[in-house]
Amino acid sequence: MEKMIAYCGLVCTDCEAYLATQRGDTDALARLAERAREEFGVDLPPHAHMCDGCLAISGRQIPYCGTCAIRACGVVRQVPNCGHCPDYPCETLLSHANADQKATLDAIREDLPPR
């Protein structure tokens, strides 16, 4: 499976919600829903954790995708991910992405042709 990198640098194709959705694994989605309830106080049914990836314009996405400032910016700018953005790294990204996400985007950025 080819890697899908979200705008923020999250590797969607490594994400538990994405993998469970693609497999149709309702038990894994139920476990994710329970963990979200316990760890984050997010009380959503298992089907709300279904996701076809942050880059999907249509399809299944977790509710947070509709409020994510990084995703909204990437959609407007029509970039594959923030590593391709001329304003990389911006304050929005730096305030939301973790070190692993930033490292993923840095690696993408390094592989781009010079501007």
Secondary structure as UniProt FT lines:
FT   TURN            7..8
FT   HELIX           12..14
FT   HELIX           16..23
FT   HELIX           26..40
FT   HELIX           46..49
FT   TURN            54..55
FT   HELIX           63..66
FT   HELIX           69..77
FT   HELIX           82..84
FT   TURN            86..87
FT   HELIX           91..96
FT   HELIX           99..111
//
